[in-house]
Amino acid sequence: MEKEIGNLKIFLDTLLSGNKPFRIFGLPNLVTDNFANVFAIDLHTNHKFNMEITPKTIRVYLYKNSCGNVLTRLMTNLQQFYDSQITLRGSDNEQLI
């Protein structure tokens, strides 16, 4: 992300509330002021996934049968409501979208 997350707790509260636009419900574990592990559910599909969130990155880990559409919806909503410069990268840091 170009724009760093200033207050991780506030960001997590908004992202994981289950409300629009993200429609993600999650239980964050704020490990430090700058790192959180999250167990989340995509309320569009009811699929579970995990995230690691820092002020500069969000890593998403999908379970075997999870729907990958959560990645594009999350990216699109973050671009629209948080930072238009967000990109989606794969495990080799290659830009996917």
C-alpha positions, 0 to 999 in steps of 0.5 A, a space after each residue: 500500500 502506498 498509504 500506511 495504516 495510521 492506527 491499526 486498531 481503528 482500521 481493523 474495527 472498520 475492516 472487520 465489522 461485517 458492514 459494507 463495504 467490506 462485508 468481512 467479519 473477523 477476530 483480530 489478534 493485535 500482536 503489537 501496535 504494528 502487526 495483527 493476525 486475523 481469523 476472518 469470514 467473508 460474509 458474501 460466501 461464508 468462507 473462512 480465511 486468515 490475514 496478517 496486517 501491518 501498516 504497509 501490507 495485508 497478507 491473505 491466506 485462503 483455506 483449500 475450499 475458500 473462494 478467491 473472490 474475496 481477494 478481488 473484492 477486498 482489493 477493490 473496496 480498499 482501492 475505493 475507500 482507502 487507497 487507490 494505489 493498492 495492488 494485489 501481488 502473489 507469493 513471488 511478489 509478482 503483481 496479479 492485478 
